């Protein structure tokens, strides 16, 4: 980062203005914190040592740069953390959708435009607004695009607290929101960290379909459906497949059951409006998409990153978990000779279940 030119800046006034500019750009909340994450670094190292990150090698690849912002971007002394709500209007009936076994469930965050692009653009505009007010300063914008402990930073910046399911929670907004950051060399005043308000509640632990929340604040990614459907590129472990139900991209159970989400309000952000009918899609229709249609229908969506092969893998599992029907068998048989061994394996498993040959 470039050093701040010698000049007098009212940092308290600037922090107030930054938060106002952020709200004008569509963020619901902004907070400011320093870069000290010692406790979270220790938790991260223990989690990695226990192998709970599965095949997400990028979680360990960058060493301490993830937990020490000034190592990632030299000169960083503060982090501006931003929150943007995303829950679409009428899309909070998660458990109702999970009961419809011929319908695919897509995590609510992925129904609209890719949030990475939306938030990065807004954060860049915010940084440009700051620069227009005070002149050049050192900064970098991040939205899940670098080794950043975003939830830890958001908690320290006063945006909420990390719940037992490891997601950030806010008393007024629940957890249906995205996070983004600006690393900066501006010595801005800091906000007070968020307080914990989970108490004795353990609904998220009890509802997790695969038991991935192995203890409060501790998630084994290797069992998490979001990891299995999005991050994992190989076969989904057979014992976990029946537990996935009709979840084909992500899982929202731990958020949907959380009492704090009764305070969440639908987003007014047009970019997060559901696209292409993915809020309650029919599994057999999705399974019929060829790669060209998959790419066309997921353009601008976070879903595209998993690729057509994993898309078919996930849907095959969901079809295997659906009530047996000739229509499901027919749809699966059409993919039985797919060029991908990964797809063929999951189709064969699903066909066996549809034919009553598997538990």
N, C-alpha and C positions, 0 to 999 in steps of 0.2 A: 504494500500500500504506500502511496505517496504521503509524505508528511504534510500536516496541515500548515498552511502558511501562517506566519506570525500575524495574528489579528485578534481583536477582542470579540468574543462571541458570548452572548448570554445563553448559556447552555440550557438553563431551566426554561427560558422562554422558547428556545428552539425545540426542546422535547415536547412542550405543549403544542406547538405548531405542527410538529411531525405527526402527532396523534390526530390532530384535526385534519391534516392533509390526507392521512391514511383513511379516515372515515369518508372523506369526500371521494376517494378512489374506490370505495366499496368494501373496505375492510371493516369488520365489526368491532375489532379491538386491536390495539397495539400496546406492547410493553417493552421495557428496556432493562437489560441486565448486563452484568460483567461476564467474564469468561471462565470463572472458577467452577469447575465441575468435578472436583475430586471424588466425591461420594459416588456420583453417577459413573465415573470412570472405573471405580472399583467394582460396581455392580456389573458393568459391561464386561470387564475382564473375567469375572467369575462365570457369567453367562456363556461367554465364548469358550472358556476352558471346559465347560460342561458339554460343549458341542450342541447347544440348543439352537444355534443359528442354521443348522442343517447344511445345505449346499450354498448358502449365501456367503461365499468366501469374501465378498467385498466388505463384509462387516468387520473383518479382521485385517484386511489387506493394508489399510492405511495406518495401522498402529495407533498411537495416541493422538494423531491429528483429528480424529473424530471427537475426542473429548477435550481437546485443547485448541480452541479456535485460533489462537495466535500462532500455532504451529502450522495450521492449514493456510492461513492468510496472515503473514507477518505484519505486525503493527495493529492488529485488532485489539481494541480495549473494551468495546461494547457490542452488544447484539440487539438489534431491533427485531422483536418477534411479532408477527402479524397473524391474525386469525380471520378466516373467511368462511362463513356458514354455507353449507351446501345442500341441506335436506330439501328435496323437491316437494312441492305441495301435494299432499295426498299419498306420499310414498313411504309412510312410516309404518304400514301394516306388514311388517316383515314376517311375523309368524303366520299370518293368513296366507301369504304367498308360499310359505314353506309347506303348507298342507296340500297344495295343488301339485301333485307329483308329475303331471304332464307339462307343467310350466317350469321354465328354468329361472333360478334366482340369481340375479346379478347384484353385487354389492351396490348400495345406493350411491356411493361416491363416484362410481364409474358410469352412471347413466347419462351424464351430459358431456360437455366438452372436457378434454384433458385438463385437469386443474393445474398441472405443471405450467402449461402455456399461459393460462389465465392469470395465475398469481405472479408468475415471473414478470409478465408484462406490467402488472400493476405496481409491483415492487420497484421495477426499474423506473417507472414514472415517478414514484415517490422519491427515489434517490435523485432523479433529475430535478425534482422540485426543491429538494434540499440544496442541491448544488446551485440552483438559480438564486437561492436566498443568501448563501454564505460564500459561494465560490467553490473551487475545486476542493475535494476532500477524498480520503481513501475509503473505498467500500467495495463489497462484492455481494451480489444478490444470489440467494439459494432457495430452491423449492424442491426438496427431496432429490437434489442433483449433485450432491457431494457428501463426503463423510461429515455429517452434522448431527449432533444429538438434539434434534429439534424439540422433542417433548420435554427434555430436561431444561433446555433453554427457555421454553415457553413457561414452564412451571416457575423458574426463577424470575422470569419477567412479569409474573403476576397474572398470567392468562388463565390460570386454573391449577389443578393438581393432577398428578398421574394416578389413575385409579387402579384397582386391583387387577383389571384386565390389561393394564399397561397403556391404555389410551389416555389422552388428556381430557379432563372433565372441567366444566365450567358451571357454576351454580345457576347462571341465567340462560345458558345455551346448551347444556348437556355435552355431547361429544361429536355431534354431526358437523364437524368443521375441519378445514385444512389449515396447515401451518406453513409459514414461509419466513425467511430471515434476511436481514441485511447486516453483514459484518462491517463494522466501521471503526475508524481511528478517532472518532469524535468522542471526547470524554463527557458524555451526557449523564445527567443524574439518573439513578436506577430506581426501578419500581420495587415494591415489596413482593417477595415470593408468595405464591398461592398457598393457602392452607388446605389440609386434607379433610375431606368430608364424606368418606366412605363408611366410617364407623364399623359396625359389626356386619354390615351387609355382605353377602357372598353370592348374590344372584348370578353374577357373571361367571363365577367358577362353576356353579351348579348347572347352568344352562349350556355350557360349551359342549357341542355334539361329540367331540373327540377327546375331551379331557385335556385339552392343550394348556389350559391355565392350571399348571400343576401346583401352584401355591399363590397366595396373594402377591400381586406385582411380579409374577414370574411365569412367563409363557414359553413353552417348548415349541418353537416354530415347526419342528418336524412333525407335530401332530395337528398344527393349525390349518384349517381349511383354506384360509387366505394364502398361506405358504404353498399348500399342496396344489392349488388351482392356478396360482400366479407365478410363484418363484421357482417351484420345482419343474425341471425340464424332463425328467425321466419318468418311469412308472410310478403311479401312486401306490403305496403299500396296500396290499389286498385287505388286511384287517381293517383299514380305515375307510375303504370304499363304501361299505354299506352305511357308514355313519354320516356320509356326506349328503345324503338325501338328494335334493334337486339343486344344490348349490353349485353353479357352474363357473362362477367368477367371484371369489371372495366370500366372506361370511360376515354377517352383521349381528348375529345372535347376542353377543355380549353387550353390544351397544343398545340393541332394541329392548333388552330386559332391564336396563339400568334405570332406576327411578329418576335420576337427574334429567333424563331425556324427555320427561314430561314437560320440561320448560323449553325445549327446543322449538323454534318457530321456523316455518318454511322460508327458504331463501328467496330473495327477490332478484337474484342474479340470473339473468336470462341464459348465460352460458351453461348453467347447470341444469337447465330444463332437459328432461329425458329425450333421447333421440332414437330413431329407428325402432321404436316399439320394444325396447329392451327392458322396460319396467315390468313386464309380465309376458315374456315370449314363450311360444310353444316349442318344446324341445325338438320335436321331429322336424319342424321348419328350420330351426337353427342348424340341425345336424345335416340338412340337405345343402347348406351353403358350400359352394366350392371355394377355393382360395381367393379367386378374384372377387367373389361376392363378399367374402369375409373382409377383405381389405377395403372394399368400397363401403360396406355398412359400418365399419369401425374407424373410418377416416376421422381424424381429430379426436379420437377416444383413447383413453388409457388402456382399453381392452386390447388394442391392436398389438401391444408389446409382447403378448404371450404367443402370438403366431397361430396359424390355422391348425397346425398339428396338435398343439396342446388344447386348443379350443375343442377339437373333435374328441380328444381324450377325455376332457371334463364332461362333455355332453354324453358320451358313451356311458360313463359311470352313472350319471343321472338317469339315463334311460334304463340302465340295469336295476336301479332302485325304484323305478316306477312300477305300478301295478301291471302284471303281465297282460299283454294284448297282442293280437296279430299285427296290428299297425306298428307297434314298437319292434317286434321281431323283423318285420319287413324292412323298416328303416335301418336297423342294425345290419341286416344281411347285405344291404346295398354297400356297406363299408367294410364288409368282412375281408375283402381282398385289397384293402387300401395299401398303397406303396409303403406307408410307414409302419414299421414293426411295432412302434409304440401305439399307434391307433389300433392295429389289428389285435394286439394283446388285450386292450380294454374293451374292444368290441366283442371278442370271444368271451370274456368274463361276463359282460352284460347279457349276451345271448344265453349263456348258461343259466343265469338267474331268471331271465324271461321264460325259459323253457322248464324252470323248476329243477334244474340240475345242480344248483349251488345254494348254499345256505344264505 
